[in-house]
């Protein structure tokens, strides 16, 4: 059983920065890609960033140049560094691990960008 626990959300002013963390249980972390998604009420959950097991990264167009995803396999952790935050980045952020077609999600962490 995989468990994911996110942290690091909060209230930040426009233009500010936050770093989200997601720590996984289990011994197979390094073998799989990790994703960050976000969701606002009434909308579908959207993919924000992906880091593969080899370390390749991809981003949604809306966050390119502002967000950076990284992973630390020794700590079984994935991070999302968010800079130049905008009001439209306000959402609940989730990390995900997909194993053999099964998605495991964390509980989510709220990010609110507001002055």
C-alpha positions as CSV (number, residue, x, y, z in Angstrom):
1,X,0.0,0.0,0.0
2,X,1.3,3.4,-1.0
3,X,0.6,6.5,1.1
4,X,1.4,10.0,0.0
5,X,1.4,13.0,2.4
6,X,1.6,16.5,1.0
7,X,2.7,19.6,3.0
8,X,3.8,23.2,2.4
9,X,0.6,24.9,1.3
10,X,-0.6,28.2,2.6
11,X,-1.5,31.8,1.9
12,X,0.9,33.8,-0.2
13,X,0.8,37.2,-1.9
14,X,0.8,37.4,-5.7
15,X,4.4,37.2,-6.9
16,X,5.4,35.2,-3.9
17,X,6.8,31.7,-3.6
18,X,6.0,28.4,-1.9
19,X,7.5,24.9,-2.0
20,X,5.2,21.9,-1.7
21,X,6.5,18.5,-0.5
22,X,5.1,15.1,-0.9
23,X,6.5,12.1,1.0
24,X,5.7,8.5,0.0
25,X,5.6,5.3,2.0
26,X,6.8,2.0,0.6
27,X,10.0,0.9,-1.0
28,X,9.3,1.4,-4.7
29,X,9.4,5.2,-4.9
30,X,12.4,5.5,-7.2
31,X,10.9,3.3,-9.9
32,X,7.9,5.5,-10.8
33,X,7.1,8.9,-12.1
34,X,5.6,11.4,-9.7
35,X,3.0,14.0,-10.6
36,X,1.6,17.2,-9.1
37,X,-2.0,18.0,-9.9
38,X,-4.2,20.8,-8.8
39,X,-8.0,21.3,-8.5
40,X,-10.3,24.2,-7.9
41,X,-14.0,23.7,-6.9
42,X,-16.2,22.9,-9.9
43,X,-13.3,22.1,-12.2
44,X,-11.4,19.0,-13.2
45,X,-8.2,18.1,-11.6
46,X,-5.4,19.3,-13.9
47,X,-1.8,18.1,-14.3
48,X,0.7,20.6,-13.3
49,X,4.1,18.9,-13.5
50,X,5.6,15.4,-13.9
51,X,9.1,14.0,-13.0
52,X,9.9,10.6,-14.4
53,X,12.0,7.9,-12.6
54,X,14.9,9.0,-14.8
55,X,14.5,12.7,-13.7
56,X,12.9,14.1,-16.9
57,X,10.4,16.9,-16.2
58,X,7.4,18.2,-18.0
59,X,5.1,21.1,-17.1
60,X,1.7,22.5,-17.9
61,X,2.0,25.6,-20.2
62,X,0.4,27.7,-17.4
63,X,3.3,27.1,-15.0
64,X,6.3,26.8,-17.3
65,X,9.1,29.0,-16.2
66,X,7.6,29.5,-12.8
67,X,7.3,26.1,-11.2
68,X,10.0,23.5,-10.8
69,X,9.4,19.8,-9.9
70,X,12.1,17.7,-8.3
71,X,12.5,14.5,-6.5
72,X,14.8,13.0,-3.8
73,X,14.7,9.2,-4.0
74,X,16.6,8.8,-0.8
75,X,13.9,10.7,1.1
76,X,11.1,9.3,-1.1
77,X,10.0,12.8,-1.7
78,X,8.9,15.0,-4.5
79,X,8.8,18.7,-4.4
80,X,7.1,21.5,-6.3
81,X,8.9,24.9,-6.1
82,X,6.4,27.6,-7.1
83,X,7.6,31.1,-7.9
84,X,5.9,34.2,-9.2
85,X,2.6,32.9,-8.0
86,X,-0.6,34.3,-9.4
87,X,-4.2,34.4,-8.2
88,X,-5.1,31.7,-10.7
89,X,-2.6,29.3,-9.1
90,X,-5.0,29.1,-6.1
91,X,-6.1,25.5,-5.8
92,X,-5.7,22.3,-3.8
93,X,-2.5,20.6,-4.9
94,X,-2.2,16.8,-4.9
95,X,0.7,14.5,-5.6
96,X,0.2,11.3,-7.4
97,X,2.0,8.1,-8.1
98,X,0.7,5.7,-10.7
99,X,1.6,2.0,-10.4
100,X,0.4,-0.5,-12.9
101,X,-2.5,1.6,-13.8
102,X,-3.5,2.4,-10.2
103,X,-3.3,6.0,-9.1
104,X,-2.4,6.8,-5.5
105,X,-3.2,10.3,-4.3
106,X,-2.3,12.3,-1.3
107,X,-4.8,14.2,0.7
108,X,-4.0,17.5,-0.9
109,X,-2.6,20.8,0.4
110,X,-4.4,24.2,-0.1
111,X,-2.5,27.0,-1.9
112,X,-4.1,30.4,-1.8
113,X,-2.6,33.3,-3.7
114,X,-4.2,36.6,-2.5
115,X,-3.3,40.0,-1.4
